[in-house]
Amino acid sequence: MSAQRLYRPPVSLTWWLRKPSYLVFVLRELSSVFIAWFVVYLLMLVYAVGSDPAAYRDFLDLSANPALVVLNVIALAFVVLHAVTWFGLAPKAMVIRLGALRVPPGVILAAHYAAWLVVSAVVAWVVLR
Amino acid sequence: MTTKRSPEPLLWLLFSSGGMVAAMLVPVLLFLFGVAFPLGWLSPPDHAYLASVVSHPITLLVLFGLCVLALFHWAHRFRYTLYDGLQLKKHRVPITILCYGGAVAGSIVAALVLLRAI
């Protein structure tokens, strides 16, 4: 069997600017870069905490640098976009059946938001206690 | 006879678990340590307390899982960002090596940094 050679019209590099939904798609894809940045930032924090109180103070001073705050505010916006779009997809990705009944998508969505709230509250409580 | 299996299902599983833990844990942590403490909205925990929290086995396990899964989530999604967003699908071999190699290297660094905090 020979491979088909189909004509593929070239796609411009700015295809994602043509429709709002394309733009949201690309922004959602880009959120992964900010998740990777968060891992770097988290490891910087853990490294400082694992050193000594002076290193932790240095980390806190560094984190107050305006450029870093701006980066982290942008990263937070992307990470929240990731969370909202991720939970929005969950009811489509998960089909849970109880006997013959399918759990309604709205319930799965609400359960994810409830879990998000609980996890965030527990983390905040552990950090701020 | 050997069958060549695609690693894609495994990579997708890592991607989706990473997406879930990142969605659950990253917003609150980034809000606290990246925005609220630096801007003085909340006062950060002192070193002794945070060191005791970080060195707890459960925290170490959660943070290690978060780092590894989030990095593999990044690797998978960023690979497709480069394929689709920048139309680089013809360079898929170096892109794949860069993304998953980065995730593996990052996971090793995460393990070393976390073990050091014990």
gemmi code that builds the backbone of each chain (N, CA, C; Angstrom):
import gemmi

chains = {
    "A": [
        ("MET", (0.838, -1.194, 0.000), (0.000, 0.000, 0.000), (0.877, 1.248, 0.000)),
        ("SER", (0.631, 2.103, -0.890), (1.458, 3.302, -0.934), (0.843, 4.398, -0.073)),
        ("ALA", (1.731, 5.183, 0.506), (1.269, 6.278, 1.366), (0.556, 7.320, 0.516)),
        ("GLN", (-0.520, 7.821, 1.051), (-1.234, 8.852, 0.306), (-0.484, 10.174, 0.401)),
        ("ARG", (-0.458, 10.856, -0.683), (0.120, 12.200, -0.651), (-1.006, 13.188, -0.865)),
        ("LEU", (-1.452, 13.742, 0.238), (-2.542, 14.701, 0.144), (-1.973, 16.107, 0.190)),
        ("TYR", (-2.640, 16.983, -0.514), (-2.209, 18.383, -0.473), (-2.618, 18.995, 0.864)),
        ("ARG", (-1.655, 19.584, 1.538), (-1.995, 20.265, 2.793), (-1.727, 21.745, 2.624)),
        ("PRO", (-2.781, 22.547, 2.663), (-2.540, 23.983, 2.521), (-1.710, 24.486, 3.700)),
        ("PRO", (-0.729, 25.344, 3.440), (0.105, 25.822, 4.537), (-0.727, 26.623, 5.548)),
        ("VAL", (-0.422, 26.415, 6.837), (-1.132, 27.141, 7.889), (-0.224, 28.278, 8.329)),
        ("SER", (-0.783, 29.473, 8.440), (0.051, 30.603, 8.827), (0.459, 30.470, 10.289)),
        ("LEU", (1.561, 31.132, 10.653), (2.055, 31.054, 12.026), (1.131, 31.758, 13.014)),
        ("THR", (0.243, 32.595, 12.492), (-0.627, 33.369, 13.385), (-2.068, 32.869, 13.322)),
        ("TRP", (-2.244, 31.577, 12.997), (-3.595, 31.029, 12.878), (-4.411, 31.222, 14.155)),
        ("TRP", (-3.728, 31.246, 15.284), (-4.433, 31.290, 16.569), (-4.954, 32.684, 16.910)),
        ("LEU", (-4.628, 33.677, 16.063), (-5.168, 35.023, 16.303), (-6.490, 35.233, 15.573)),
        ("ARG", (-6.886, 34.229, 14.769), (-8.052, 34.449, 13.914), (-9.382, 34.386, 14.652)),
        ("LYS", (-9.460, 33.582, 15.700), (-10.733, 33.455, 16.428), (-10.455, 33.491, 17.916)),
        ("PRO", (-11.351, 34.073, 18.725), (-11.144, 34.070, 20.179), (-10.951, 32.660, 20.738)),
        ("SER", (-11.705, 31.681, 20.198), (-11.579, 30.331, 20.746), (-10.198, 29.745, 20.448)),
        ("TYR", (-9.601, 30.105, 19.296), (-8.241, 29.646, 18.994), (-7.258, 30.261, 19.983)),
        ("LEU", (-7.493, 31.559, 20.298), (-6.586, 32.259, 21.208), (-6.628, 31.622, 22.603)),
        ("VAL", (-7.846, 31.315, 23.083), (-7.972, 30.674, 24.392), (-7.260, 29.323, 24.381)),
        ("PHE", (-7.404, 28.594, 23.269), (-6.726, 27.292, 23.143), (-5.218, 27.453, 23.312)),
        ("VAL", (-4.642, 28.440, 22.615), (-3.186, 28.616, 22.676), (-2.755, 29.127, 24.056)),
        ("LEU", (-3.557, 30.022, 24.648), (-3.222, 30.492, 25.999), (-3.255, 29.330, 26.986)),
        ("ARG", (-4.237, 28.451, 26.829), (-4.337, 27.280, 27.700), (-3.110, 26.391, 27.519)),
        ("GLU", (-2.697, 26.199, 26.267), (-1.495, 25.390, 26.011), (-0.276, 26.037, 26.661)),
        ("LEU", (-0.203, 27.398, 26.574), (0.946, 28.107, 27.138), (0.995, 28.023, 28.661)),
        ("SER", (-0.154, 27.720, 29.294), (-0.163, 27.653, 30.757), (0.871, 26.650, 31.267)),
        ("SER", (1.199, 25.646, 30.458), (2.162, 24.637, 30.912), (3.531, 25.256, 31.188)),
        ("VAL", (3.876, 26.309, 30.454), (5.165, 26.972, 30.675), (5.200, 27.582, 32.078)),
        ("PHE", (4.046, 28.139, 32.495), (4.000, 28.773, 33.809), (3.926, 27.726, 34.922)),
        ("ILE", (3.377, 26.556, 34.613), (3.399, 25.467, 35.592), (4.848, 25.001, 35.788)),
        ("ALA", (5.596, 24.930, 34.691), (7.021, 24.562, 34.807), (7.772, 25.638, 35.602)),
        ("TRP", (7.446, 26.905, 35.358), (8.080, 27.981, 36.122), (7.761, 27.834, 37.614)),
        ("PHE", (6.510, 27.470, 37.924), (6.150, 27.294, 39.325), (7.014, 26.211, 39.975)),
        ("VAL", (7.283, 25.110, 39.248), (8.118, 24.043, 39.815), (9.508, 24.603, 40.153)),
        ("VAL", (10.055, 25.424, 39.252), (11.362, 26.044, 39.504), (11.289, 26.924, 40.760)),
        ("TYR", (10.247, 27.740, 40.835), (10.076, 28.667, 41.958), (9.905, 27.905, 43.279)),
        ("LEU", (9.109, 26.839, 43.225), (8.888, 26.007, 44.415), (10.203, 25.385, 44.886)),
        ("LEU", (11.004, 24.905, 43.942), (12.269, 24.268, 44.327), (13.240, 25.310, 44.884)),
        ("MET", (13.188, 26.555, 44.357), (14.011, 27.628, 44.948), (13.604, 27.855, 46.400)),
        ("LEU", (12.285, 27.855, 46.655), (11.783, 28.040, 48.023), (12.243, 26.892, 48.928)),
        ("VAL", (12.062, 25.653, 48.444), (12.422, 24.488, 49.268), (13.928, 24.480, 49.532)),
        ("TYR", (14.705, 24.856, 48.513), (16.164, 24.911, 48.687), (16.514, 25.908, 49.794)),
        ("ALA", (15.878, 27.091, 49.745), (16.161, 28.126, 50.749), (15.729, 27.666, 52.138)),
        ("VAL", (14.537, 27.067, 52.224), (14.041, 26.603, 53.527), (14.944, 25.489, 54.062)),
        ("GLY", (15.460, 24.647, 53.138), (16.329, 23.547, 53.543), (17.723, 24.009, 53.939)),
        ("SER", (18.057, 25.277, 53.642), (19.383, 25.783, 54.011), (19.355, 26.320, 55.438)),
        ("ASP", (19.098, 27.609, 55.598), (19.073, 28.198, 56.939), (18.162, 29.427, 56.914)),
        ("PRO", (17.866, 29.998, 58.081), (16.945, 31.149, 58.125), (17.393, 32.301, 57.224)),
        ("ALA", (18.713, 32.527, 57.098), (19.193, 33.640, 56.259), (18.838, 33.398, 54.791)),
        ("ALA", (18.991, 32.154, 54.332), (18.665, 31.831, 52.940), (17.168, 32.011, 52.691)),
        ("TYR", (16.356, 31.656, 53.675), (14.900, 31.828, 53.548), (14.555, 33.317, 53.471)),
        ("ARG", (15.226, 34.135, 54.306), (14.999, 35.582, 54.242), (15.392, 36.128, 52.869)),
        ("ASP", (16.516, 35.636, 52.345), (16.946, 36.063, 51.009), (15.890, 35.701, 49.961)),
        ("PHE", (15.321, 34.501, 50.112), (14.275, 34.100, 49.156), (13.085, 35.044, 49.251)),
        ("LEU", (12.677, 35.383, 50.490), (11.523, 36.283, 50.650), (11.828, 37.657, 50.048)),
        ("ASP", (13.074, 38.136, 50.230), (13.459, 39.424, 49.628), (13.408, 39.336, 48.110)),
        ("LEU", (13.961, 38.237, 47.579), (13.965, 38.043, 46.126), (12.539, 37.999, 45.589)),
        ("SER", (11.655, 37.295, 46.315), (10.277, 37.140, 45.823), (9.532, 38.470, 45.823)),
        ("ALA", (10.018, 39.464, 46.580), (9.371, 40.777, 46.590), (9.891, 41.693, 45.487)),
        ("ASN", (10.865, 41.218, 44.720), (11.372, 41.979, 43.572), (10.215, 42.226, 42.591)),
        ("PRO", (9.971, 43.511, 42.228), (8.794, 43.823, 41.387), (8.710, 42.974, 40.109)),
        ("ALA", (9.833, 42.731, 39.463), (9.798, 41.939, 38.223), (9.289, 40.528, 38.504)),
        ("LEU", (9.726, 39.977, 39.638), (9.306, 38.619, 39.983), (7.833, 38.592, 40.382)),
        ("VAL", (7.378, 39.658, 41.061), (5.959, 39.725, 41.432), (5.104, 39.782, 40.164)),
        ("VAL", (5.531, 40.614, 39.190), (4.776, 40.707, 37.932), (4.738, 39.342, 37.247)),
        ("LEU", (5.892, 38.684, 37.178), (5.939, 37.344, 36.566), (4.987, 36.392, 37.284)),
        ("ASN", (4.988, 36.437, 38.616), (4.148, 35.502, 39.372), (2.660, 35.831, 39.262)),
        ("VAL", (2.331, 37.127, 39.120), (0.919, 37.479, 38.908), (0.460, 36.938, 37.551)),
        ("ILE", (1.297, 37.103, 36.516), (0.958, 36.559, 35.193), (0.855, 35.041, 35.274)),
        ("ALA", (1.822, 34.425, 35.954), (1.810, 32.963, 36.089), (0.551, 32.501, 36.805)),
        ("LEU", (0.153, 33.244, 37.853), (-1.061, 32.873, 38.590), (-2.284, 32.923, 37.671)),
        ("ALA", (-2.368, 33.960, 36.827), (-3.497, 34.060, 35.895), (-3.520, 32.849, 34.960)),
        ("PHE", (-2.345, 32.450, 34.446), (-2.293, 31.292, 33.545), (-2.638, 29.998, 34.278)),
        ("VAL", (-2.176, 29.885, 35.522), (-2.430, 28.657, 36.275), (-3.920, 28.536, 36.613)),
        ("VAL", (-4.555, 29.689, 36.914), (-6.002, 29.655, 37.170), (-6.743, 29.310, 35.869)),
        ("LEU", (-6.273, 29.869, 34.732), (-6.869, 29.489, 33.436), (-6.743, 27.978, 33.221)),
        ("HIS", (-5.574, 27.438, 33.561), (-5.379, 25.989, 33.438), (-6.385, 25.244, 34.300)),
        ("ALA", (-6.518, 25.669, 35.584), (-7.405, 24.944, 36.504), (-8.851, 25.003, 36.019)),
        ("VAL", (-9.304, 26.200, 35.620), (-10.699, 26.355, 35.209), (-10.981, 25.536, 33.944)),
        ("THR", (-10.073, 25.602, 32.955), (-10.318, 24.836, 31.730), (-10.176, 23.334, 31.996)),
        ("TRP", (-9.275, 22.982, 32.914), (-9.075, 21.551, 33.237), (-10.334, 20.972, 33.868)),
        ("PHE", (-10.858, 21.693, 34.889), (-12.070, 21.197, 35.549), (-13.247, 21.243, 34.580)),
        ("GLY", (-13.250, 22.221, 33.670), (-14.320, 22.308, 32.682), (-14.359, 21.104, 31.756)),
        ("LEU", (-13.172, 20.507, 31.518), (-13.120, 19.335, 30.636), (-13.445, 18.040, 31.367)),
        ("ALA", (-13.277, 18.053, 32.699), (-13.419, 16.804, 33.461), (-14.750, 16.084, 33.224)),
        ("PRO", (-15.887, 16.817, 33.209), (-17.149, 16.088, 32.990), (-17.201, 15.418, 31.615)),
        ("LYS", (-16.465, 15.977, 30.632), (-16.459, 15.352, 29.301), (-15.533, 14.143, 29.289)),
        ("ALA", (-14.433, 14.225, 30.071), (-13.452, 13.141, 30.065), (-13.883, 11.977, 30.947)),
        ("MET", (-14.662, 12.288, 31.986), (-15.049, 11.237, 32.932), (-16.514, 10.898, 32.751)),
        ("VAL", (-16.778, 9.648, 32.473), (-18.164, 9.201, 32.454), (-18.302, 8.213, 33.603)),
        ("ILE", (-18.952, 8.641, 34.668), (-19.090, 7.803, 35.858), (-20.524, 7.290, 35.919)),
        ("ARG", (-20.646, 5.987, 36.067), (-21.986, 5.402, 36.129), (-22.238, 4.830, 37.512)),
        ("LEU", (-23.422, 5.062, 38.019), (-23.875, 4.422, 39.246), (-25.010, 3.509, 38.829)),
        ("GLY", (-24.736, 2.205, 38.734), (-25.751, 1.301, 38.203), (-26.028, 1.674, 36.763)),
        ("ALA", (-27.278, 1.916, 36.443), (-27.634, 2.255, 35.067), (-27.578, 3.755, 34.823)),
        ("LEU", (-27.439, 4.520, 35.913), (-27.504, 5.974, 35.772), (-26.120, 6.567, 35.553)),
        ("ARG", (-26.044, 7.556, 34.676), (-24.811, 8.294, 34.487), (-24.813, 9.503, 35.418)),
        ("VAL", (-23.706, 9.671, 36.159), (-23.612, 10.846, 37.036), (-23.652, 12.095, 36.157)),
        ("PRO", (-24.557, 13.036, 36.436), (-24.691, 14.210, 35.557), (-23.390, 15.025, 35.500)),
        ("PRO", (-23.052, 15.586, 34.316), (-21.809, 16.355, 34.171), (-21.697, 17.483, 35.190)),
        ("GLY", (-22.816, 18.127, 35.504), (-22.785, 19.231, 36.459), (-22.291, 18.796, 37.826)),
        ("VAL", (-22.641, 17.571, 38.216), (-22.213, 17.056, 39.522), (-20.709, 16.819, 39.527)),
        ("ILE", (-20.184, 16.275, 38.415), (-18.735, 16.020, 38.324), (-17.980, 17.343, 38.371)),
        ("LEU", (-18.513, 18.350, 37.658), (-17.879, 19.672, 37.662), (-17.887, 20.254, 39.078)),
        ("ALA", (-19.034, 20.193, 39.732), (-19.155, 20.750, 41.083), (-18.224, 20.014, 42.045)),
        ("ALA", (-18.092, 18.695, 41.877), (-17.223, 17.917, 42.759), (-15.772, 18.360, 42.611)),
        ("HIS", (-15.359, 18.675, 41.366), (-13.982, 19.134, 41.153), (-13.741, 20.484, 41.820)),
        ("TYR", (-14.721, 21.397, 41.667), (-14.560, 22.701, 42.314), (-14.552, 22.567, 43.833)),
        ("ALA", (-15.382, 21.662, 44.356), (-15.412, 21.451, 45.809), (-14.060, 20.900, 46.277)),
        ("ALA", (-13.506, 19.941, 45.525), (-12.204, 19.375, 45.885), (-11.120, 20.448, 45.817)),
        ("TRP", (-11.199, 21.306, 44.805), (-10.227, 22.402, 44.647), (-10.262, 23.310, 45.882)),
        ("LEU", (-11.494, 23.640, 46.306), (-11.680, 24.516, 47.468), (-11.092, 23.864, 48.722)),
        ("VAL", (-11.387, 22.571, 48.920), (-10.912, 21.874, 50.123), (-9.387, 21.791, 50.123)),
        ("VAL", (-8.803, 21.387, 48.974), (-7.350, 21.263, 48.887), (-6.677, 22.613, 49.144)),
        ("SER", (-7.228, 23.675, 48.533), (-6.640, 25.006, 48.713), (-6.729, 25.430, 50.176)),
        ("ALA", (-7.866, 25.154, 50.811), (-8.041, 25.535, 52.218), (-7.060, 24.771, 53.103)),
        ("VAL", (-6.875, 23.471, 52.827), (-5.950, 22.667, 53.641), (-4.521, 23.194, 53.479)),
        ("VAL", (-4.105, 23.458, 52.223), (-2.747, 23.968, 51.978), (-2.558, 25.308, 52.686)),
        ("ALA", (-3.535, 26.208, 52.544), (-3.432, 27.528, 53.181), (-3.361, 27.378, 54.697)),
        ("TRP", (-4.141, 26.462, 55.243), (-4.141, 26.251, 56.694), (-2.782, 25.739, 57.159)),
        ("VAL", (-2.215, 24.770, 56.413), (-0.908, 24.214, 56.795), (0.167, 25.294, 56.730)),
        ("VAL", (0.134, 26.126, 55.683), (1.179, 27.151, 55.508), (1.023, 28.270, 56.535)),
        ("LEU", (-0.222, 28.682, 56.796), (-0.442, 29.899, 57.590), (-0.664, 29.636, 59.077)),
        ("ARG", (-0.820, 28.376, 59.442), (-1.184, 28.054, 60.816), (-0.243, 28.714, 61.831)),
    ],
    "B": [
        ("MET", (7.829, -12.976, 18.129), (7.337, -11.755, 17.503), (7.304, -10.622, 18.529)),
        ("THR", (7.797, -9.506, 18.149), (7.733, -8.369, 19.068), (6.760, -7.334, 18.526)),
        ("THR", (5.964, -6.811, 19.414), (5.069, -5.732, 19.000), (5.627, -4.421, 19.547)),
        ("LYS", (5.629, -3.433, 18.705), (6.135, -2.141, 19.140), (4.975, -1.358, 19.756)),
        ("ARG", (5.109, -1.109, 21.040), (4.037, -0.381, 21.711), (4.339, 1.100, 21.720)),
        ("SER", (3.292, 1.881, 21.555), (3.468, 3.330, 21.613), (3.518, 3.761, 23.078)),
        ("PRO", (4.451, 4.670, 23.430), (4.468, 5.162, 24.814), (3.390, 6.208, 25.064)),
        ("GLU", (2.632, 6.546, 24.028), (1.695, 7.665, 24.125), (0.676, 7.520, 25.272)),
        ("PRO", (0.066, 6.319, 25.493), (-0.894, 6.226, 26.608), (-0.255, 6.544, 27.961)),
        ("LEU", (0.973, 6.072, 28.200), (1.661, 6.346, 29.463), (1.934, 7.843, 29.604)),
        ("LEU", (2.416, 8.440, 28.499), (2.716, 9.870, 28.554), (1.444, 10.681, 28.776)),
        ("TRP", (0.337, 10.212, 28.184), (-0.916, 10.924, 28.364), (-1.392, 10.789, 29.805)),
        ("LEU", (-1.165, 9.618, 30.403), (-1.553, 9.412, 31.806), (-0.769, 10.359, 32.712)),
        ("LEU", (0.546, 10.481, 32.449), (1.363, 11.414, 33.238), (0.878, 12.844, 33.020)),
        ("PHE", (0.545, 13.163, 31.761), (0.038, 14.499, 31.431), (-1.232, 14.798, 32.218)),
        ("SER", (-2.162, 13.833, 32.224), (-3.449, 14.135, 32.841), (-3.349, 14.126, 34.363)),
        ("SER", (-2.535, 13.227, 34.954), (-2.401, 13.325, 36.419), (-1.686, 14.614, 36.793)),
        ("GLY", (-0.710, 15.015, 35.984), (-0.010, 16.271, 36.246), (-0.942, 17.455, 36.137)),
        ("GLY", (-1.830, 17.424, 35.147), (-2.796, 18.508, 34.984), (-3.703, 18.610, 36.194)),
        ("MET", (-4.073, 17.453, 36.746), (-4.976, 17.458, 37.899), (-4.269, 17.977, 39.158)),
        ("VAL", (-3.074, 17.448, 39.470), (-2.411, 17.928, 40.702), (-2.020, 19.398, 40.560)),
        ("ALA", (-1.626, 19.807, 39.357), (-1.262, 21.217, 39.161), (-2.491, 22.108, 39.364)),
        ("ALA", (-3.640, 21.689, 38.826), (-4.853, 22.493, 38.964), (-5.271, 22.607, 40.431)),
        ("MET", (-5.081, 21.513, 41.175), (-5.515, 21.505, 42.575), (-4.559, 22.299, 43.476)),
        ("LEU", (-3.242, 22.145, 43.266), (-2.267, 22.652, 44.243), (-1.561, 23.944, 43.848)),
        ("VAL", (-1.322, 24.160, 42.556), (-0.466, 25.286, 42.174), (-1.117, 26.651, 42.433)),
        ("PRO", (-2.424, 26.866, 42.126), (-2.954, 28.215, 42.341), (-2.778, 28.700, 43.783)),
        ("VAL", (-3.096, 27.873, 44.774), (-3.011, 28.344, 46.160), (-1.560, 28.591, 46.565)),
        ("LEU", (-0.645, 27.692, 46.163), (0.768, 27.870, 46.533), (1.363, 29.099, 45.859)),
        ("LEU", (1.035, 29.285, 44.578), (1.575, 30.442, 43.863), (0.967, 31.742, 44.397)),
        ("PHE", (-0.318, 31.686, 44.759), (-0.943, 32.884, 45.334), (-0.232, 33.265, 46.636)),
        ("LEU", (0.008, 32.278, 47.507), (0.627, 32.579, 48.801), (2.069, 33.048, 48.638)),
        ("PHE", (2.907, 32.199, 47.994), (4.351, 32.475, 47.983), (4.776, 33.423, 46.860)),
        ("GLY", (3.937, 33.556, 45.821), (4.329, 34.415, 44.712), (3.702, 35.792, 44.751)),
        ("VAL", (2.540, 35.920, 45.442), (1.815, 37.188, 45.415), (1.518, 37.709, 46.829)),
        ("ALA", (0.843, 36.900, 47.647), (0.349, 37.405, 48.937), (1.480, 37.749, 49.913)),
        ("PHE", (2.486, 36.878, 50.053), (3.599, 37.183, 50.959), (4.476, 38.308, 50.407)),
        ("PRO", (4.873, 38.261, 49.118), (5.716, 39.344, 48.596), (5.062, 40.717, 48.691)),
        ("LEU", (3.728, 40.777, 48.500), (3.064, 42.080, 48.531), (2.636, 42.477, 49.943)),
        ("GLY", (2.921, 41.607, 50.911), (2.614, 41.950, 52.292), (1.143, 41.824, 52.663)),
        ("TRP", (0.347, 41.140, 51.831), (-1.064, 40.937, 52.168), (-1.195, 39.998, 53.364)),
        ("LEU", (-0.302, 39.018, 53.428), (-0.284, 38.059, 54.531), (1.157, 37.957, 55.001)),
        ("SER", (1.363, 37.613, 56.280), (2.754, 37.494, 56.713), (3.230, 36.046, 56.531)),
        ("PRO", (4.420, 35.893, 55.960), (4.919, 34.544, 55.670), (5.242, 33.789, 56.955)),
        ("PRO", (5.156, 32.447, 56.906), (5.513, 31.655, 58.087), (7.002, 31.823, 58.402)),
        ("ASP", (7.364, 31.661, 59.695), (8.789, 31.797, 60.011), (9.555, 30.551, 59.563)),
        ("HIS", (10.870, 30.669, 59.546), (11.697, 29.613, 58.971), (11.554, 28.282, 59.708)),
        ("ALA", (11.571, 28.335, 61.047), (11.536, 27.081, 61.823), (10.254, 26.299, 61.516)),
        ("TYR", (9.120, 27.026, 61.468), (7.857, 26.340, 61.212), (7.828, 25.761, 59.794)),
        ("LEU", (8.209, 26.594, 58.793), (8.151, 26.126, 57.407), (9.117, 24.959, 57.177)),
        ("ALA", (10.297, 25.020, 57.844), (11.260, 23.918, 57.709), (10.672, 22.632, 58.262)),
        ("SER", (9.922, 22.741, 59.381), (9.328, 21.520, 59.945), (8.229, 20.992, 59.033)),
        ("VAL", (7.469, 21.887, 58.393), (6.420, 21.437, 57.465), (7.058, 20.756, 56.254)),
        ("VAL", (8.080, 21.415, 55.664), (8.683, 20.896, 54.428), (9.372, 19.558, 54.678)),
        ("SER", (9.978, 19.385, 55.860), (10.728, 18.140, 56.092), (9.832, 16.982, 56.527)),
        ("HIS", (8.540, 17.239, 56.676), (7.620, 16.138, 57.025), (7.490, 15.189, 55.836)),
        ("PRO", (7.521, 13.858, 56.106), (7.475, 12.894, 54.985), (6.287, 13.088, 54.051)),
        ("ILE", (5.123, 13.419, 54.601), (3.942, 13.584, 53.729), (4.148, 14.783, 52.796)),
        ("THR", (4.664, 15.901, 53.354), (4.918, 17.082, 52.519), (5.921, 16.751, 51.429)),
        ("LEU", (6.995, 16.044, 51.813), (8.025, 15.710, 50.823), (7.430, 14.877, 49.691)),
        ("LEU", (6.581, 13.919, 50.071), (5.962, 13.050, 49.066), (5.033, 13.844, 48.153)),
        ("VAL", (4.217, 14.711, 48.753), (3.275, 15.518, 47.959), (4.053, 16.438, 47.014)),
        ("LEU", (5.100, 17.106, 47.554), (5.842, 18.044, 46.713), (6.598, 17.315, 45.610)),
        ("PHE", (7.135, 16.127, 45.925), (7.840, 15.371, 44.884), (6.863, 14.943, 43.789)),
        ("GLY", (5.720, 14.422, 44.199), (4.704, 14.030, 43.215), (4.266, 15.213, 42.377)),
        ("LEU", (4.049, 16.346, 43.044), (3.633, 17.557, 42.328), (4.689, 17.963, 41.301)),
        ("CYS", (5.963, 17.990, 41.720), (7.032, 18.412, 40.803), (7.120, 17.477, 39.591)),
        ("VAL", (7.183, 16.175, 39.852), (7.369, 15.212, 38.760), (6.183, 15.251, 37.796)),
        ("LEU", (4.968, 15.161, 38.345), (3.794, 15.112, 37.475), (3.601, 16.434, 36.737)),
        ("ALA", (3.837, 17.558, 37.430), (3.686, 18.863, 36.768), (4.705, 18.995, 35.636)),
        ("LEU", (5.917, 18.475, 35.837), (6.931, 18.575, 34.780), (6.562, 17.710, 33.574)),
        ("PHE", (6.012, 16.517, 33.826), (5.593, 15.685, 32.691), (4.350, 16.262, 32.009)),
        ("HIS", (3.523, 16.923, 32.806), (2.390, 17.653, 32.217), (2.925, 18.742, 31.272)),
        ("TRP", (3.903, 19.493, 31.760), (4.518, 20.531, 30.933), (5.107, 19.917, 29.654)),
        ("ALA", (5.856, 18.825, 29.819), (6.546, 18.233, 28.671), (5.553, 17.879, 27.569)),
        ("HIS", (4.455, 17.246, 27.967), (3.470, 16.798, 26.981), (2.792, 17.991, 26.297)),
        ("ARG", (2.356, 18.939, 27.127), (1.582, 20.045, 26.571), (2.475, 20.992, 25.757)),
        ("PHE", (3.689, 21.221, 26.261), (4.596, 22.134, 25.563), (5.016, 21.542, 24.213)),
        ("ARG", (5.155, 20.204, 24.176), (5.479, 19.527, 22.923), (4.421, 19.855, 21.864)),
        ("TYR", (3.149, 19.780, 22.279), (2.091, 20.070, 21.314), (1.966, 21.563, 21.031)),
        ("THR", (2.340, 22.403, 22.028), (2.354, 23.845, 21.763), (3.346, 24.141, 20.645)),
        ("LEU", (4.512, 23.501, 20.694), (5.513, 23.741, 19.652), (5.064, 23.155, 18.312)),
        ("TYR", (4.439, 21.973, 18.356), (3.955, 21.353, 17.106), (2.907, 22.242, 16.438)),
        ("ASP", (1.891, 22.641, 17.253), (0.732, 23.315, 16.667), (0.930, 24.828, 16.588)),
        ("GLY", (1.336, 25.405, 17.733), (1.430, 26.858, 17.792), (2.491, 27.387, 16.851)),
        ("LEU", (3.642, 26.746, 16.858), (4.747, 27.250, 16.041), (4.995, 26.410, 14.793)),
        ("GLN", (4.093, 25.451, 14.534), (4.194, 24.632, 13.308), (5.541, 23.929, 13.187)),
        ("LEU", (5.982, 23.309, 14.279), (7.316, 22.697, 14.277), (7.245, 21.178, 14.244)),
        ("LYS", (6.150, 20.631, 13.727), (5.987, 19.188, 13.820), (7.111, 18.423, 13.117)),
        ("LYS", (7.736, 19.053, 12.100), (8.795, 18.324, 11.397), (10.034, 18.120, 12.275)),
        ("HIS", (10.138, 18.914, 13.362), (11.275, 18.744, 14.273), (10.875, 17.932, 15.499)),
        ("ARG", (9.978, 16.948, 15.322), (9.422, 16.326, 16.516), (10.458, 15.549, 17.326)),
        ("VAL", (11.492, 15.007, 16.714), (12.464, 14.215, 17.495), (13.236, 15.080, 18.499)),
        ("PRO", (13.896, 16.163, 18.052), (14.579, 16.994, 19.060), (13.625, 17.618, 20.076)),
        ("ILE", (12.399, 17.957, 19.641), (11.444, 18.554, 20.579), (11.071, 17.548, 21.661)),
        ("THR", (10.828, 16.303, 21.247), (10.468, 15.267, 22.215), (11.602, 15.046, 23.209)),
        ("ILE", (12.834, 14.988, 22.694), (13.993, 14.763, 23.569), (14.126, 15.931, 24.552)),
        ("LEU", (13.969, 17.153, 24.039), (14.082, 18.346, 24.885), (13.018, 18.328, 25.985)),
        ("CYS", (11.768, 18.041, 25.613), (10.675, 18.124, 26.587), (10.778, 17.039, 27.656)),
        ("TYR", (10.871, 15.776, 27.217), (10.892, 14.709, 28.225), (12.238, 14.638, 28.931)),
        ("GLY", (13.310, 14.984, 28.222), (14.618, 15.062, 28.878), (14.596, 16.122, 29.962)),
        ("GLY", (13.958, 17.257, 29.650), (13.819, 18.323, 30.643), (13.014, 17.862, 31.852)),
        ("ALA", (11.950, 17.113, 31.592), (11.111, 16.639, 32.701), (11.880, 15.650, 33.583)),
        ("VAL", (12.651, 14.762, 32.952), (13.437, 13.790, 33.735), (14.506, 14.521, 34.545)),
        ("ALA", (15.215, 15.452, 33.905), (16.268, 16.203, 34.605), (15.659, 17.001, 35.764)),
        ("GLY", (14.526, 17.651, 35.500), (13.857, 18.427, 36.547), (13.417, 17.550, 37.707)),
        ("SER", (12.971, 16.333, 37.406), (12.537, 15.421, 38.469), (13.715, 15.032, 39.360)),
        ("ILE", (14.886, 14.821, 38.724), (16.078, 14.463, 39.502), (16.479, 15.629, 40.409)),
        ("VAL", (16.465, 16.840, 39.846), (16.793, 18.026, 40.651), (15.805, 18.151, 41.809)),
        ("ALA", (14.501, 17.928, 41.511), (13.481, 18.025, 42.561), (13.776, 17.035, 43.680)),
        ("ALA", (14.133, 15.787, 43.322), (14.429, 14.774, 44.337), (15.610, 15.225, 45.200)),
        ("LEU", (16.659, 15.755, 44.565), (17.845, 16.178, 45.312), (17.514, 17.343, 46.254)),
        ("VAL", (16.762, 18.327, 45.728), (16.432, 19.498, 46.550), (15.545, 19.091, 47.726)),
        ("LEU", (14.593, 18.182, 47.472), (13.686, 17.778, 48.551), (14.414, 16.928, 49.594)),
        ("LEU", (15.312, 16.037, 49.139), (16.059, 15.197, 50.097), (16.947, 16.063, 50.986)),
        ("ARG", (17.446, 17.151, 50.410), (18.311, 18.053, 51.149), (17.558, 18.750, 52.288)),
        ("ALA", (16.235, 18.887, 52.110), (15.446, 19.632, 53.102), (15.100, 18.784, 54.326)),
        ("ILE", (15.408, 17.487, 54.295), (15.064, 16.616, 55.435), (15.886, 17.014, 56.663)),
    ],
}
model = gemmi.Model(1)
for chain_id, residues in chains.items():
    chain = gemmi.Chain(chain_id)
    for i, (resn, *xyz) in enumerate(residues, 1):
        res = gemmi.Residue()
        res.name, res.seqid = resn, gemmi.SeqId(i, " ")
        for name, pos in zip(("N", "CA", "C"), xyz):
            atom = gemmi.Atom()
            atom.name, atom.element = name, gemmi.Element(name[0])
            atom.pos, atom.b_iso = gemmi.Position(*pos), 0.0
            res.add_atom(atom)
        chain.add_residue(res)
    model.add_chain(chain)
structure = gemmi.Structure()
structure.add_model(model)
structure.setup_entities()
